[in-house]
Amino acid sequence: MLPAIDANLQVETPRTQQGNMEDRGTGHSIIGNTTSSTEDLDFELIWPDSEDLFETLMSSDPTNSWQMPIGILPVPITTRSHINNGSFGIPGPFQEKGSIGSIPVGESHQAVHNVSEMVTSLSSTVTAAVEATSLTSVFLDECLHMFFVRFIPTFPVLHRSTFVFRECTQPLLLNAMAIGSLYLGPKDSVAKGEALWRLAHVAVATSWETLITHQGPYDSCQGVQLVVTALLAQIYGALSRNRVIRTTSQAFHALGFFWARQCAISDNEPYSRSNLPNQNSTDEEKNRAWKVWAAKEIQQRALLGHYVLDGLISRMSGETPSVRHAANQLGLPSSETAFEATTANEWLNHMRSQEPFQYSFRSIIRSLFAPASQPLTSFHAFSAFSLRVILEGLQSLVSDCDSDDLSTVGVPTKFELRKALSHSFEAISMSPNLSHSERLELLLRWHTICLDACKDSSLLCRSICSRYGIVQHVCGGKNIMKPEQDLISWASTEEARKALLHAIAIQEIVEQLPRGRAHVIHIPSSLFASATVYCVFSLAGQGAVNVPNIVNWQTVLATNEPGNSSTQPGCTNQSETELYLRGENPFFRAMGATKNLLYELNSMQKLFKCLCSQWGIAFDMEDILDQWNTLCH
């Protein structure tokens, strides 16, 4: 077992620096993309401390915390004595936890002993699985490398440039490595990644009360790493091929928010620009200020990451969001250029040049629903990460107003939501701060939310599978719904035609994404929503459809109040989009392009096969799509 670690201990700087992080591969789309190989890596460890972590995991020491993660269970003192001496890979001392008290003899004592044995047995089973996967320190090292090179550019919640291996708790490292394993080529990488995830899960589940007391050397409060750990575990679990892991992940879904509240993470003051060192400060002062800022930024981004993930998971599982996104009082994170800076001086230059924002996400989302006479918040300077949080706020409101019969008290109408989505579309399209890849990723999520505003895609999936006896494990909730969805009739409505336009846009965007950015976490659910709409139209006998050559998305969203159609028959100078939405095929057929949805469903299967290499849930999605394809043909 590793001894307690000095929190001030630094390690060798990784040989692979920030400049190597992004392999954008702008000349390659997701088509034909395969898992990243490690041919560019030699076998000298990039993260030298991976060897120590490996030895800890493989230790046969019966007191090793990874072999027996009993946390704070009230077990006999001979076992409990190992709890607070740096166990579970938590560097530095901990606040002492008060004991439950003396354990009475008799049945209560025996019950506690049985629970202790049960946890020990569970841990032994998990660690035996780890040993069976033939883990090596080189594998752990490569996983962490791929985590920073492939995953973090698409979901920036950890700061590569100030990351210190030994300042991290082991559950955080294990979850990061589990995600990194998804980008490695060998076939056994998935099994090894699952073993790492299970090991981290057992450690967190049994010792979260100890982990929540951990405070890094630059953290402003306790528990930040536990919240980050929960976020990474949720991402891996939600998109895993293993259904048991997916279910387990959903069961622990809201815990990240709970732990964040317990630690009052959102109550901490944001980093003040007055704390920025001046040009005459020493390099040591600049580096310390940089690390303090990075810790604050990670703290904020970790919680915002939970908001992003909450929107995705709740939609896929058919559940309501865990929190009220529109009430999110967190402020905006710093710009991506500042976050990606590789030196303290580079960071300082970016911080001094960027305009400070005082907005909270609550005020931003509120401004999207403000009357036309009131000025909108300026979205153009927002980062891609901030815009993702805003989109999930809108998605949570879409979930609240899904009902077609009665509106929910205090929830915006669909008309109001579409106006807000229109404003967000303008912000994404016009922002000068977004790269081409970031804009595509945001538009991909925007189209999916708009599609769900027309019709809940998870509801459509369950309806198709229920009607035709197809077993599915992707969308949560019961397969049998009352009243039964009339898919044939719905496919002939204006809302269905709008959903189809968004579905086509989703497929086109996924095919355009460059290889290095094809790992964003919302790709599988977005593409599956698109395939679901294609299937409904095909089953309704509309396997070949005419659609506009160029879609005016403002027109698609310009739905007036109930009773007033957005496109009135008989009007002259109608655009292609307006004619299509009206369903006037005789007039429209000569103007639009023909789309063969049956052919596109086949193409989508190839896309899902590519996605399977990173996100295992794509296996289940591809299996459902294969059955739908057979049904449609």
Secondary structure, DSSP 8 states (H G I E B T S, - for coil): ------TT------SS-GGGS----TT-BSTT---B--TT--SS-SSTTHHHHHHHHH---TT-TTT---TT----HHHHTTTTTTGGG--S------------SSHHHHHHHHHHHHHHHHHHHHHHHHHHTT--HHHHHHHHHHIIIIITTTS--S-GGG--GGGS-HHHHHHHHHHHHTTB-STTHHHHHHHHHHHHHHHHHHHHHHHTT---TT-SSTTHHHHHHHHHHHHHHHT-S-HHHHHHHHHTTTHHHHHHHHTTGGGS----GGGS--TTS-HHHHHHHHHHHHHHHHHHHHHHHHHHHHHHHHHHHT---SS-GGG---B----HHHHT-SSHHHHHHHHHHS-----BHHHHHHHHTS-TTS-----TT--HHHHHHHHHHHHHHHHHT--SSS--TT---HHHHHHHHHHHHHHHHH-TT--HHHHHHHHHHHHHHHHHHHS-HHHHHHHHHHHTT---SSS-S-S--SS---HHHHTTSHHHHHHHHHHHHHHHHHHHSBGGGTT-TTHHHHHHHHHHHHHHHHHTT-SEEEE-SS--HHHHH---STTS-SS-TT-SS--HHHHHHHT-HHHHTTTSEEEEHHHHHHHHHHHHHHHTTT-THHHHHHHHHHHHHHHH-
